[in-house]
């Protein structure tokens, strides 16, 4: 039976984070871990190469693949990693002409035909959630069966070079039927991985997902992978998965990466109760919506070990919130953050500037709003028109030309009509510096980091980078800019 190798392609922190690479994360992607465990459960030989986690470049990744000698190479790719992913595929194909190469992930799901037409070395793409579709691709390929017989949600190149698309018609709704992600296949897990700067309390840490999909329709978001519905693991499954991580890998903290973990009061409450009932010694964090928060739920979350909730606030401009179809208002934001702080949970806010229609005035509204919010952490990004999102199509009509290598949300790849890139850069810096140039926050970071020597060194290095960035703008400090 043929061997399958699953690849997380090489992508450096510098490519993902630019000048802030020191604060970036190196954590394994969960999608490929689910696919690996699914293939193993079905008796299909599989292994994983996390080139990003191992710090390999393209050349080193190709060498590792050739040494492994797989019959099938499955690559996961986001938009920013599609170029290194396909470069690896091209070089591998040149050295191993008979290998079959398939790519999955959000980028190819949003742009399947364009991907196949652009990258001739790819034999096919798996669209949407990949366990069942890619499992059937592997079985058919191993058995010499044509892909068009019974595989749903793929696009491939047949023997005549024709591109054939079979759209995704259904999604995996029984998530509990899946085995736990194959963390055991990751060389060095969890020690070689690190979470984002200042996003955890204890190490080692593991990311998990308890739901797939999001019922909301934010215009900047691509929902093509999991569709417009939400599918959930049962609380029992999630608790067993956490127990497995604690027992087999010594995990002390869980980062829940659901797009929207706090959607059902009953489910979150049951989750918290089970953690306490089983005396699981973990701390955890999650994402939430400000209009789904109440005092009683926050109390339960705090008692069960929740220390941080990240909220997608995005903007302080009602006009921009409406354009994004966020379905929230500023009053809900303030109420949720006050309740979060009242219950002793750290709050983090995600913000974005530069969507179509943004102006200096709306960016100033966001800056003013952030200044008066009871936030503990903040992240501000540039709007990036990701394929599959509604605003991607609007940006294209305005002349946007995608440069996938720069679509990391830190580069200004798109500039609205009523703004200049310089204005966007200036407000990005103003927002960051006005929030973080706060003596109390700096002291708090140092106190937290002092508990871990490696993290303390990381905080000091980040501080030096931060100071150098403050002084970059025309040779002036932020204070000098504000005075002028």
Buried (B, 14 or more C-beta within 10 A) or exposed (E): EBBBBBBBBBBBBEBBBEEBEBBBBBBBBBBBBBBBBBBBBBEBBBBBBBBBBBEBEBEEBBBBBBEEEBBBBBBBBBBBBBBBBBBBBBBBBEEBEEBBBBBBBBBBBBBBEEBBEEBEBBBBBBBBBBBBBBBBBBBBBBEEEEBEEEBBBBBBBEEEEEBBEBEBEEBBBEBEEBBBBBBBBBEEBBEBBBBBBBBBBBBBBBBBBBBBBBEBEBBBBBBBBBBEEBBBBBBEBBBBBBBBBBEEBEBBBBBBBBBBBBBBBEBBBBBBBBBEEEEBEBBBBBBBBBBBBEEEBBBBBBEBBBBBBBBBBBBBBEBBBEBBEBEBBBEBBBBBBBBBBEBEBBBBBBBBBBBBBBBBEBBBBBBEBBEEBEBBBBBBBBBBBBBBBBBBEBBEEEEBEBEBBBBBBBBBBBBBEEBEBEBBEBBBBBBBBBBBBEEEBBEEBEEBBEEBEEBBEBBEEBBEBBEEBBEEBEEBBBEEBEEE
